[in-house]
């Protein structure tokens, strides 16, 4: 990607997709693809998203045999070499159980390799397998995150660090290398439903990504309000306080096609991948259709329906970015690719035009 592309104007409202790289048996055939094929398809999806004109591609971190992505920066580095302009982010980095120095150095390296396209989305994570794996105690769940996010912010600011905390060795005139191509790496905090997390993100001045996987999005308005209020009170500008909405989704040419194709894979994913093993997820077709209604969160439908849903949510949150997880439960890559094309070519242009008309602006400085 050339400097003109990277340093120019960027759309006010961004579109992205993300994947966790789950590997589960196909709900129709019972067959499970190999980790190699799954990673190849993740990279192919990112390349297609970049070529189609989407803005962001994210990959999430898990440490289980039913997920293929445990080393997020490695996967994003591979994607950086087959893409040109799309931003590359974690979705999320489980910051409680990883050394922030290593996180920063890995993503700074990614930023250099990608010509300035790296971002970090950090969070506590819904899964806890990384705690025993890396020798951390669950009782320190919150304290680890608080310390590590503060350290990560400092690392983003300073080339040489002096620092001490409770969970890692002290830094004494430590040189933090390499430095990213961007002046600073964009940092986001992933939030579920916690007002405290929203307030923390606002106070720190990071972006905030709200995961709304099902149900009515209106209760999450309070998180956006808390985030912006805390950010402004801490002295951050309104322009710096960015919100992303993330959800499951699928797009097909017609509403019925979208519901018919996605329903079995959605149920398969929810039943196969759970933070609580043995917790069965049951949903009827009528309940599933209701969850995809315009005033609910599940982003499943025709392009026209997805446009309506995103604009409805924009009225609630005034957010800057919409990201959806398409490739769940063994959904075939051909269907993922078709949905990416529809999101990029039929949904994104309409939403961007409508939001630009409402705000009177078409772009903001990067």
C-alpha positions as CSV (number, residue, x, y, z in Angstrom):
1,X,0.0,0.0,0.0
2,X,1.4,3.4,-0.9
3,X,1.7,6.3,1.5
4,X,-1.0,8.3,-0.4
5,X,-3.6,5.6,0.3
6,X,-2.5,5.2,4.0
7,X,-2.4,8.9,4.9
8,X,-5.4,10.1,3.0
9,X,-9.0,10.5,4.1
10,X,-10.8,7.5,5.4
11,X,-14.6,6.9,5.4
12,X,-16.3,8.3,8.5
13,X,-18.2,5.0,8.8
14,X,-16.1,1.9,8.5
15,X,-17.1,-1.7,7.6
16,X,-15.3,-4.8,8.6
17,X,-15.5,-8.5,9.2
18,X,-13.8,-10.6,11.8
19,X,-13.2,-14.3,12.5
20,X,-12.3,-16.5,15.4
21,X,-11.3,-19.3,13.2
22,X,-13.6,-22.0,14.7
23,X,-13.2,-25.5,13.5
24,X,-16.4,-27.6,14.0
25,X,-18.0,-30.4,12.0
26,X,-20.3,-29.3,9.2
27,X,-23.9,-29.5,10.5
28,X,-25.0,-31.3,7.2
29,X,-22.2,-33.6,6.4
30,X,-20.5,-34.1,9.8
31,X,-17.1,-33.4,8.2
32,X,-14.5,-31.1,9.7
33,X,-12.0,-29.2,7.6
34,X,-8.3,-29.3,8.6
35,X,-6.6,-26.4,10.5
36,X,-4.5,-25.8,7.3
37,X,-7.7,-25.3,5.2
38,X,-9.3,-23.1,7.8
39,X,-6.3,-20.8,7.9
40,X,-6.1,-20.7,4.1
41,X,-9.8,-19.7,4.0
42,X,-9.3,-17.0,6.7
43,X,-6.5,-15.5,4.6
44,X,-8.6,-15.8,1.4
45,X,-11.5,-14.0,3.1
46,X,-9.2,-11.2,4.2
47,X,-7.9,-10.8,0.7
48,X,-11.4,-10.7,-0.8
49,X,-12.5,-8.2,1.8
50,X,-9.6,-6.0,0.9
51,X,-10.2,-6.2,-2.8
52,X,-13.9,-5.6,-2.3
53,X,-13.3,-2.3,-0.4
54,X,-14.0,-3.2,3.2
55,X,-12.1,-1.2,5.8
56,X,-11.1,-3.6,8.6
57,X,-10.4,-7.3,9.0
58,X,-10.0,-8.8,12.5
59,X,-9.0,-12.2,13.9
60,X,-9.6,-13.4,17.5
61,X,-7.5,-15.3,19.9
62,X,-8.3,-18.7,21.4
63,X,-6.3,-21.6,22.8
64,X,-8.5,-24.6,22.2
65,X,-8.5,-27.3,19.6
66,X,-11.8,-26.2,18.2
67,X,-10.2,-22.9,17.1
68,X,-7.3,-22.5,14.7
69,X,-6.1,-19.0,15.7
70,X,-4.0,-18.7,18.8
71,X,-1.2,-16.5,17.4
72,X,-3.1,-13.5,16.1
73,X,-0.1,-11.3,15.0
74,X,1.3,-14.2,12.9
75,X,-2.0,-14.7,11.0
76,X,-2.4,-10.9,10.5
77,X,1.2,-10.7,9.2
78,X,0.4,-13.4,6.6
79,X,-2.7,-11.4,5.6
80,X,-0.7,-8.2,5.4
81,X,1.3,-9.7,2.5
82,X,-1.7,-10.5,0.4
83,X,-3.7,-7.3,1.0
84,X,-3.1,-3.7,0.2
85,X,-5.3,-1.3,2.1
86,X,-7.5,-3.0,4.7
87,X,-6.8,-2.3,8.4
88,X,-5.7,-5.4,10.4
89,X,-6.8,-5.8,14.0
90,X,-7.0,-8.4,16.7
91,X,-10.6,-9.3,17.8
92,X,-9.6,-9.6,20.6
93,X,-6.2,-9.9,22.2
94,X,-6.8,-11.5,25.7
95,X,-4.6,-8.9,27.4
96,X,-5.0,-10.5,30.9
97,X,-2.8,-13.5,30.0
98,X,-0.1,-12.1,27.6
99,X,2.9,-9.8,28.2
100,X,2.0,-6.3,27.0
101,X,5.6,-5.7,25.9
102,X,5.3,-8.8,23.5
103,X,1.9,-7.6,22.3
104,X,3.2,-4.1,21.5
105,X,6.4,-5.4,19.7
106,X,4.4,-8.0,17.7
107,X,1.8,-5.4,16.5
108,X,4.5,-2.8,15.9
109,X,6.2,-5.3,13.7
110,X,2.9,-6.0,12.0
111,X,2.5,-2.3,11.4
112,X,5.8,-2.1,9.6
113,X,5.0,-5.1,7.5
114,X,1.6,-3.8,6.5
115,X,2.7,-0.2,5.8
116,X,0.8,1.2,8.8
117,X,-2.4,-0.8,9.0
118,X,-2.2,-2.5,12.4
119,X,-4.6,-2.0,15.3
120,X,-5.0,-3.7,18.7
121,X,-8.4,-4.6,20.1
122,X,-7.9,-5.8,23.7
123,X,-10.3,-7.4,26.1
124,X,-10.7,-9.8,29.0
125,X,-12.3,-12.5,26.8
126,X,-15.3,-14.8,27.4
127,X,-13.1,-17.9,27.5
128,X,-10.6,-18.6,30.3
129,X,-8.4,-21.4,29.0
130,X,-5.4,-19.1,28.6
131,X,-5.2,-18.5,32.4
132,X,-4.0,-22.0,33.4
133,X,-2.2,-22.4,30.0
134,X,0.1,-19.4,30.7
135,X,0.2,-19.7,34.5
136,X,-2.2,-17.0,35.7
137,X,-4.9,-17.2,38.3
138,X,-8.5,-16.5,37.6
139,X,-8.8,-14.6,40.8
140,X,-6.5,-12.0,39.2
141,X,-8.8,-11.7,36.1
142,X,-9.6,-8.0,36.5
143,X,-6.3,-6.8,38.1
144,X,-4.3,-8.4,35.3
145,X,-6.3,-6.5,32.7
146,X,-6.1,-3.2,34.5
147,X,-2.4,-3.4,34.9
148,X,-1.7,-4.7,31.4
149,X,-3.9,-2.1,29.6
150,X,-2.1,0.7,31.4
151,X,1.3,-0.7,30.5
152,X,0.2,-1.1,26.9
153,X,-0.8,2.5,26.7
154,X,2.6,3.6,28.1
155,X,4.4,1.3,25.6
156,X,2.5,3.0,22.8
157,X,3.8,6.4,24.0
158,X,7.5,5.8,24.9
159,X,10.5,4.3,23.2
160,X,12.3,3.8,26.5
161,X,10.4,2.6,29.6
162,X,10.8,2.6,33.3
163,X,7.9,0.8,34.9
164,X,7.0,-1.6,37.7
165,X,3.8,-3.5,38.5
166,X,2.5,-6.6,40.3
167,X,2.5,-9.3,37.5
168,X,5.6,-8.9,35.4
169,X,9.2,-7.9,35.9
170,X,10.1,-4.2,36.1
171,X,11.3,-2.3,33.1
172,X,14.5,-0.3,33.7
173,X,15.5,1.9,30.8
174,X,14.0,-0.8,28.6
175,X,14.2,-0.1,24.8
176,X,10.8,-1.0,23.3
177,X,11.5,-2.1,19.7
178,X,10.6,-1.8,16.9
179,X,8.4,1.3,16.9
180,X,5.4,1.2,14.6
181,X,5.1,3.1,11.3
182,X,2.1,4.9,12.6
183,X,2.8,7.5,15.3
184,X,0.9,5.3,17.7
185,X,-0.9,2.0,17.3
186,X,-4.7,2.5,17.4
187,X,-6.0,0.8,20.5
188,X,-9.5,-0.4,21.2
189,X,-11.1,-2.1,24.2
190,X,-13.7,-4.8,23.6
191,X,-16.7,-4.4,25.9
192,X,-19.6,-6.8,26.6
193,X,-22.2,-5.3,28.9
194,X,-20.1,-3.7,31.7
195,X,-20.5,0.0,32.4
196,X,-17.2,-0.1,34.3
197,X,-15.4,-1.3,31.1
198,X,-17.1,1.4,29.1
199,X,-16.0,4.0,31.5
200,X,-12.4,2.7,31.6
201,X,-12.2,2.8,27.8
202,X,-13.5,6.4,27.8
203,X,-11.1,7.5,30.5
204,X,-8.2,6.0,28.7
205,X,-9.2,7.5,25.4
206,X,-9.1,4.2,23.5
207,X,-11.7,3.1,21.0
208,X,-14.5,1.0,22.3
209,X,-15.9,-2.1,20.5
210,X,-19.3,-3.3,21.9
211,X,-20.0,-6.9,21.3
212,X,-23.8,-7.3,20.8
213,X,-24.4,-10.8,19.7
214,X,-28.1,-11.1,20.2
215,X,-31.1,-9.4,21.6
216,X,-32.3,-5.8,21.7
217,X,-29.5,-3.3,21.2
218,X,-31.2,-0.4,23.0
219,X,-29.9,-1.3,26.5
220,X,-26.3,-0.9,25.2
221,X,-27.0,2.8,24.5
222,X,-26.0,3.4,28.1
223,X,-22.5,2.0,27.4
224,X,-22.0,4.5,24.6
225,X,-23.2,7.3,26.8
226,X,-20.9,6.3,29.6
227,X,-17.9,5.9,27.3
228,X,-18.3,9.3,25.7
229,X,-19.0,11.1,29.0
230,X,-16.0,9.5,30.7
231,X,-13.8,10.3,27.7
232,X,-14.8,14.0,27.5
233,X,-14.4,14.4,31.3
234,X,-10.8,12.9,30.9
235,X,-10.0,15.6,28.3
236,X,-10.2,13.5,25.2
237,X,-11.8,15.0,22.1
238,X,-15.1,13.8,20.8
239,X,-13.4,12.9,17.5
240,X,-11.0,10.6,19.3
241,X,-13.8,8.6,21.0
242,X,-14.7,6.0,18.5
243,X,-17.3,3.2,18.8
244,X,-17.5,-0.1,16.9
245,X,-20.5,-2.4,17.0
246,X,-19.7,-6.1,16.5
247,X,-22.2,-8.9,15.9
248,X,-22.8,-12.2,14.1
249,X,-24.2,-11.8,10.6
250,X,-24.9,-13.1,7.2
251,X,-26.1,-11.6,4.0
252,X,-27.8,-13.2,1.0
253,X,-29.8,-11.9,-2.0
254,X,-33.2,-12.4,-0.3
255,X,-34.3,-12.5,3.4
256,X,-35.5,-16.1,3.2
257,X,-32.3,-17.3,1.6
258,X,-30.3,-15.6,4.4
259,X,-32.3,-17.2,7.1
260,X,-32.4,-20.6,5.5
261,X,-28.7,-20.7,4.8
262,X,-27.4,-19.3,8.1
263,X,-29.8,-20.9,10.6
264,X,-28.2,-24.4,10.8
265,X,-24.7,-23.1,10.9
266,X,-25.6,-20.5,13.6
267,X,-27.1,-23.1,15.8
268,X,-24.2,-25.4,15.1
269,X,-21.7,-22.7,16.2
270,X,-23.7,-21.8,19.4
271,X,-23.9,-25.5,20.4
272,X,-20.3,-26.4,19.5
273,X,-18.5,-23.4,20.8
274,X,-19.3,-22.3,24.3
275,X,-17.4,-20.9,27.3
276,X,-19.4,-23.5,29.3
277,X,-19.0,-27.0,27.9
278,X,-22.3,-28.9,27.8
279,X,-24.4,-25.8,27.8
280,X,-26.9,-26.5,25.0
281,X,-28.3,-23.7,22.8
282,X,-31.8,-24.1,21.5
283,X,-33.6,-21.7,19.2
284,X,-36.5,-22.3,16.9
285,X,-36.7,-21.0,13.4
286,X,-39.3,-18.4,14.4
287,X,-37.1,-17.3,17.3
288,X,-34.2,-17.0,14.9
289,X,-36.2,-14.9,12.5
290,X,-37.3,-12.7,15.3
291,X,-33.6,-12.2,16.4
292,X,-32.9,-11.0,12.9
293,X,-35.6,-8.4,12.9
294,X,-34.6,-4.7,12.3
295,X,-34.8,-3.8,15.9
296,X,-32.7,-6.7,17.1
297,X,-29.0,-7.3,16.8
298,X,-28.4,-10.4,14.7
299,X,-27.3,-9.0,11.3
300,X,-28.9,-11.7,9.0
301,X,-30.9,-10.8,6.0
302,X,-30.9,-9.2,2.5
303,X,-28.7,-6.2,1.8
304,X,-31.7,-3.9,2.3
305,X,-32.4,-5.4,5.7
306,X,-28.8,-5.1,6.8
307,X,-28.8,-1.4,5.7
308,X,-31.9,-0.8,7.7
309,X,-30.4,-2.5,10.8
310,X,-27.1,-0.6,10.7
311,X,-28.8,2.8,10.2
312,X,-31.2,1.9,13.1
313,X,-28.2,1.2,15.3
314,X,-26.5,4.3,14.1
315,X,-29.4,6.3,15.5
316,X,-28.8,4.6,18.9
317,X,-25.0,4.7,19.1
318,X,-23.7,7.2,16.5
319,X,-20.9,4.6,16.0
320,X,-18.0,4.8,13.6
321,X,-17.6,1.1,12.6
322,X,-19.7,-2.0,12.0
323,X,-18.0,-5.4,12.1
324,X,-19.7,-8.8,11.7
325,X,-18.6,-12.4,12.1
326,X,-19.8,-14.3,9.1
327,X,-17.8,-17.6,9.0
328,X,-19.2,-19.5,12.0
329,X,-20.3,-23.1,12.6
330,X,-18.6,-24.6,9.4
331,X,-20.4,-22.2,7.0
332,X,-18.8,-23.0,3.6
333,X,-16.3,-20.5,2.2
334,X,-18.3,-20.0,-0.9
335,X,-21.2,-18.6,1.2
336,X,-18.8,-16.5,3.3
337,X,-17.3,-15.0,0.1
338,X,-20.7,-14.2,-1.4
339,X,-21.7,-12.4,1.9
340,X,-18.5,-10.4,1.9
341,X,-19.2,-9.2,-1.7
342,X,-22.8,-8.2,-0.8
343,X,-21.6,-6.3,2.4
344,X,-19.0,-4.4,0.4
345,X,-20.9,-3.7,-2.8
346,X,-24.5,-3.4,-1.8
347,X,-24.6,-2.5,1.9
348,X,-21.6,-0.3,2.6
349,X,-22.0,2.3,-0.1
350,X,-25.7,3.0,0.8
351,X,-25.0,3.2,4.5
352,X,-22.0,5.5,3.9
353,X,-24.0,7.8,1.7
354,X,-26.9,8.0,4.2
355,X,-24.7,8.7,7.1
356,X,-22.8,11.3,5.2
357,X,-26.1,13.0,4.3
358,X,-27.1,13.0,7.9
359,X,-23.8,14.4,9.2
360,X,-22.9,16.6,6.3
361,X,-19.5,15.1,6.1
362,X,-18.0,12.4,3.9
363,X,-14.6,11.8,5.4
364,X,-12.3,12.6,8.3
365,X,-8.6,12.9,8.5
366,X,-6.8,9.7,9.4
